[in-house]
């Protein structure tokens, strides 16, 4: 005798396989993006002078900061689309990209004078930022619809557009200005490809149609569009995550001598590896977080914790090898601190997943704990910690642990308080059985117990 759920197992197993394939594809796209990003300074070191290389690296760093609204736009669009379905985001995306590019263009004279940059580079930064931020709209639509295979293709195309032009320009010897100009043009050329990939008509990777998993809403709620406040909230959360992940490195640069700062920079590679390695889990689970799926959140948290434990263990066993590969033999004296660097990144990975959960579910001030933690880290490093690598690293590790504990506590409190107290914007799904319909022929009477009884059949006519 077969079990009642035996027929559901093939579909469930097929969905798991598809999700695994999608995760592998997104991971590969992320690795390709990071590889192309690292290839640009490597080529620049061989093709440019030290002055031009420093200018190009500075402009690329400014571009990464200016691209933060693009990541915020992607998170906001993905959460809104997963919760409410498709809605108009074109105008808001264009407005966000234009505002970011305008601010970058207005800051160009100040950046040129303060950082001693060529004016052509700072002016090219504005259109490059426009294209990068605008791409977040289509990435968010694909992520919210759970079309992860197409999302991996879009991420690959965006990486090829952002860094491919730079790589080609540097290879041809066009210099920093010509290379950045070619990269900007390639970034605009890839936008139609992203729009085509995000066009409706394909199914989600899980096998289900990309429809919102919410209860039927009152009239007018279903046409709810994404607001600028939601995008601003997501941008603030993304900026907070970026700031707190780099705060300890900046503090080490300011407080430590040159040798200590260089050693901390080498160790921070382990921190960033443990931080960004499990981020594919957050990317895949974000639509289900927007639905309020507690089981998906618990599973994602368990996967991130397990990944962090593996990386910390690897850093403990092979810390010397890691420092030798990243920085060389001159930094082997810091091998004992390798598990501390990795643990800091692993704790921040937990924090980032829970921050994305708060953004997806519409919580108020989702990034407030991160800003408080950043202020506490800066104060402890300036006033309490010794001016050593271990001192700054201890502050970063304690800050990451306390922030993770606070975020977990907020998540547990919100879960116990119910979705309305947690800031959810959609109604609860009713699980009550529908009322029985009245028997045929008696539709004018109210349903009651008498209507639920089976009525006797009419007597057969006489022969």
Secondary structure as GFF3:
##gff-version 3
##sequence-region A 1 463
A	DSSP	alpha_helix	6	47	.	.	.	ID=ss1
A	DSSP	alpha_helix	50	66	.	.	.	ID=ss2
A	DSSP	alpha_helix	68	84	.	.	.	ID=ss3
A	DSSP	alpha_helix	90	106	.	.	.	ID=ss4
A	DSSP	alpha_helix	108	114	.	.	.	ID=ss5
A	DSSP	alpha_helix	119	144	.	.	.	ID=ss6
A	DSSP	alpha_helix	148	171	.	.	.	ID=ss7
A	DSSP	alpha_helix	175	189	.	.	.	ID=ss8
A	DSSP	alpha_helix	191	197	.	.	.	ID=ss9
A	DSSP	alpha_helix	228	255	.	.	.	ID=ss10
A	DSSP	alpha_helix	258	276	.	.	.	ID=ss11
A	DSSP	alpha_helix	279	290	.	.	.	ID=ss12
A	DSSP	alpha_helix	294	317	.	.	.	ID=ss13
A	DSSP	alpha_helix	319	326	.	.	.	ID=ss14
A	DSSP	three_ten_helix	329	337	.	.	.	ID=ss15
A	DSSP	alpha_helix	338	360	.	.	.	ID=ss16
A	DSSP	alpha_helix	368	383	.	.	.	ID=ss17
A	DSSP	alpha_helix	389	417	.	.	.	ID=ss18
A	DSSP	alpha_helix	449	452	.	.	.	ID=ss19
###
